[in-house]
Amino acid sequence: MRRISPVFAIASLPLLFACSDPPTAADATAVSDAHGTAVFGRSVAGHSGGRYQAGGQLREGPWKVSFAGHVSIDEDGEAHGHWVTQFHSVSLPEYSGKTFVSTQVLAPAFAPSDNPAACIARSNFRVVGTLDGEPGYIIRVLSADAGDIGGDSFDDMRLVLYDSEETPLYDTSDLNPERPGGDFSSVSDCAGGARARLAAGIVKIWLSD
């Protein structure tokens, strides 16, 4: 598997942020406090801290989505980070070409893999932000770090875009035909099968002791 330096993820952030205005504090809190509950993920016992860094692309046929970001959990359990997703070309024209930007992270969970032959760690968190400058959007980020296992193992990613009512608007995974989107083949065997193999880039997860 071709991997690149973890510096890629951070180096990608300025390039992606340059494509849209950074969110204001008001944008970041546009979704009500009720959405701060751990609806999609919880910090895992023994791994309530940790760090996450990713940057890369999903590409399949005419479809392309890129992403970059980092997340950390401090000693008080507070999550911090940035996230950018560019929907360069997707099957839903209302989202194709748009950029999501976030500085608010909700309910991050970093955990060791259930299948260590496939990956070393997995993550699940949400980010609240703007889509082409319009507030009130959420992206759920699910991914896995294959580390240096080699063989057929690979980093993977799934991105689900929601509105402020948590209605799914676009899902990169093709696993659920009832979900809008489904442009990328779900091939992960790390923790669930709904994530796609990265066409370029890297996912890096550091678990706390």
Long-range contacts (C-beta under 8 A, 24 or more apart in sequence): 1-146, 1-150, 1-153, 1-154, 1-155, 3-155, 3-202, 4-200, 4-201, 4-202, 5-202, 6-53, 6-202, 6-204, 8-55, 8-56, 8-201, 8-202, 9-53, 9-54, 9-55, 9-56, 9-68, 9-69, 9-70, 9-201, 9-202, 9-204, 10-53, 10-55, 10-68, 10-70, 11-55, 12-55, 12-66, 12-68, 12-84, 13-55, 13-68, 13-69, 13-70, 13-82, 13-84, 15-68, 16-66, 16-68, 16-84, 16-86, 16-99, 16-101, 17-82, 17-84, 17-101, 19-86, 19-99, 20-99, 20-101, 20-130, 20-132, 20-133, 21-101, 21-133, 22-101, 22-103, 23-101, 23-102, 23-103, 23-129, 23-130, 23-135, 26-135, 27-129, 27-130, 27-135, 28-102, 28-103, 28-104, 28-128, 28-129, 29-104, 29-128, 30-128, 30-130, 30-135, 30-136, 30-164, 31-128, 31-136, 31-138, 31-164, 32-164, 35-106, 35-128, 35-138, 35-164, 35-166, 36-106, 36-107, 37-107, 38-106, 38-107, 39-107, 39-126, 39-166, 40-107, 40-124, 40-125, 40-126, 40-140, 41-107, 41-108, 41-109, 41-124, 41-125, 41-126, 42-107, 42-109, 43-73, 43-77, 43-107, 43-108, 43-109, 43-110, 44-109, 44-110, 44-111, 47-109, 47-110, 47-111, 47-112, 47-207, 47-208, 48-73, 48-77, 48-208, 49-73, 49-74, 49-75, 49-77, 49-208, 50-108, 50-110, 50-205, 50-206, 50-207, 50-208, 51-110, 51-205, 51-206, 52-81, 52-108, 52-110, 52-123, 52-125, 52-203, 52-204, 52-205, 52-206, 53-203, 53-204, 54-143, 54-157, 54-201, 54-202, 54-203, 54-204, 55-201, 55-202, 56-155, 56-157, 56-198, 56-199, 56-200, 56-201, 56-202, 56-203, 57-198, 57-199, 57-200, 57-201, 58-157, 58-159, 58-172, 58-184, 58-196, 58-198, 58-199, 59-199, 59-200, 60-183, 60-184, 60-185, 60-196, 60-199, 61-183, 62-89, 63-89, 63-90, 63-91, 63-183, 63-184, 64-88, 64-89, 65-90, 65-159, 65-172, 65-183, 65-184, 67-141, 67-157, 67-159, 67-201, 69-102, 69-127, 69-141, 71-105, 71-108, 71-123, 71-125, 73-108, 73-110, 73-208, 79-105, 79-106, 79-107, 79-108, 79-125, 80-105, 81-105, 81-127, 83-127, 83-129, 83-139, 83-141, 85-139, 85-159, 85-161, 87-170, 90-170, 90-181, 90-183, 91-181, 91-182, 91-183, 92-169, 92-170, 92-180, 92-181, 95-131, 95-161, 95-169, 95-170, 98-131, 98-132, 99-131, 99-132, 100-129, 100-130, 100-131, 100-137, 100-139, 100-161, 101-129, 101-130, 102-127, 102-128, 102-129, 102-130, 102-139, 103-129, 104-128, 104-129, 106-138, 110-205, 110-206, 110-207, 110-208, 111-207, 112-207, 113-144, 113-190, 113-191, 114-190, 114-191, 115-189, 115-190, 115-191, 116-149, 117-149, 117-153, 118-144, 118-146, 118-149, 118-153, 118-188, 118-189, 118-190, 119-144, 119-145, 119-146, 119-147, 119-149, 119-153, 119-155, 119-156, 119-190, 119-191, 120-145, 120-146, 120-147, 120-149, 120-205, 121-145, 121-147, 121-205, 121-207, 122-190, 122-191, 122-205, 123-203, 123-205, 131-161, 136-163, 136-164, 137-161, 137-162, 137-163, 137-164, 137-169, 138-162, 138-163, 138-164, 138-166, 142-192, 142-194, 142-195, 143-195, 143-203, 143-205, 144-188, 144-190, 144-191, 144-195, 144-203, 144-205, 145-203, 145-204, 145-205, 146-190, 146-203, 154-197, 154-198, 155-197, 155-198, 155-201, 155-202, 155-203, 156-187, 156-188, 156-190, 156-195, 156-196, 156-197, 156-198, 156-203, 157-195, 157-196, 157-198, 157-203, 158-186, 158-188, 158-194, 158-195, 158-196, 172-196
